[in-house]
Amino acid sequence: MSVPLESLESDVDFEGLIEVEGDGIVGRSPWQIAMSRLRHDTVTMIALGVVIFTIVLAVAAPFLNALGVTDPYTFHNELVGGLGSLPLGTWGGISLAHPFGVEPGTGRDVFSRVLTGVSLSLFIATLATLFSLVIGVVLGIISGYMGKATDFIIGRTMELVLCFPQTLMLLALSPVLKPRITQMGVPSGTATDVAYLIFVLGFFGWPYIARIIRGQVLSMRNREFVEASRSLGASRRRIWMKELVPNLWAPIIVFVSLTLPLNIAAEAALSFLGVGIQPPTPSLGSILNNSVSYYDADPAFFYIPGTVLVVIVLAFNLFGDGLRDALDPKSSR
């Protein structure tokens, strides 16, 4: 509905809430307001560009490997030599054919290995985040809506899971769960490592989103639109899916954008410690683990993969922070 411009009070701030069309104004939906605020956040838009670029490269990596454009596994002994089998040339053998240089001792292309590692890390982090999201949203809705004994049991379960130190449990459960995963029919090797990381990272991540969803549902379960649906005889499942879930998208989106980089960093840390992705499959963590031995002799082999990891995690975090601010009506403009 349009409102004449002259009817507005001069001391009211309508920035971002309205847009001018002809001789009047038109109200904007909360989603349009959030997207407008997001577009005007320069840092968030730069971070979004890096995130999109990373996702495109990660999706393209398996196809590039299959087509032979990149090759993370082939040894190139002719590219290394001398004391300690260091790469020939300056800066770790950086060239047009090997933009990130080559790996000391093997001559494998560092760019191909980093690209494959990013693809695998993003795959693991995405599935682990979705695993946490599904469990957390379902249990959060049940806990907040049902209340009483159900809320008590789920709440104490959340607190119990949160009591475990995540990194320590990831290290301790590796020799216990990996053989069990293999016995369930998952091929041994990289597939077992990937399944283990997805399961453990997802399992220890669900209480965070569950507590958020529970709080949101507690504030909505007695609202008019829920009471109206309940009075019309709607089933509990219909109320959850049709009334509650559509009003939970904002915290869900923010949770995904902030948890994804945490899982990327966690996967790299576990691979660095030797309980994640095992060689010869490349991972950012295992590459950094190998590069520590060559820190003085070949610093490029350490700094380039480390910088890539820092930039990716930082971009996802900045985008998540900006998205949270854009979706939060109480944040400053």
Steps between C-alpha positions, in 0.01 A plus 500: 500500500637842405505790744541868396847629584366817662310293759821370661629650824839663448649360822440132413789294359376285215846411366493152344133445588346674200576574137365782288284418199371799308312736730482262798680233693467124519574292809768235481495148638750394770685289242532797262628715787758235593623465141525877466709525815716210380568664163615819672751314719824514300695256716222242490466527122876450454483199730203368301705528181779294656248244627340461157842474334605232751181299448538513121861379519408228750222369276723516192801327662386136444420574135834677448679198646302261280579704187869516585506877539621457858689203640553479877657152507767470227863524614734729303849402606650724233364808681681428827863440576794617698530504878193346661327460161380859505315640198717637225465873441399779734198519732441128509500453123223747425437529124217534251459123498513484881360830638534385864830321446571130547520279805852438636618144459225394257453785255121471517313813395406697813218690324329174401538359850370818667204516260412136567544555873266800496240297308518212748496731804197689371320173424561366852412832665176534301372151581603530865318833526186355340518202736517735799224716354251219448549352848508840670191640328291187560595466867481876556143516366393195701660633818358851468151395393443201726652641819484324839669157514594498131667840529683386815638184338612669179643795693710275723618310191615826343693589813657154514625521142631852557698379802732290284810682369448468125862484385595245765201281415580520129850373573388233744215359289704460182645151573163387639254620236699463179509116516126500578432721197699263280305202636177675398603472135677830443819443296814531708734791441383846402129408499523384863691813599238722335209312660665521842559876477146568379343292777711630789501867397125484439425319824687746721357802315124448528445633859589856398225535239260294715523752784439789261200330338359404840507863612331616180228236527433586865429858394270392214304202630237719670481763226169569327580327172599178681193514725279557195648200320461288812136606547423402140608146578838503328723208590817552697713415196315754287548772761872427516550494122255770392504745789832466686762401241424791260572740788834337582686564175697799630678317786546193279671699226723677751589169668603343169710800395685509834536125560634416154835679551533346846468154348748587223754606762421194716554263207833665420606480866413131525686420178795698632494286816483180296146378576326656201563442130802274456765522224523478207159673483572873530350708779584850614592365842727225370668741258574737787626209707746406225605861446614551861815298433594734214412828673855641478613339174176556301279758675268530198387140555384600849363850443297443182273216628478673839392826339238321290352341814498830690337690211226239453412477869515879540276558196235257626511656848472857370212402274327324789541803726367733231206273429416482869506880529283538188238256628496643852262800515654613829853537364639842417489620142 
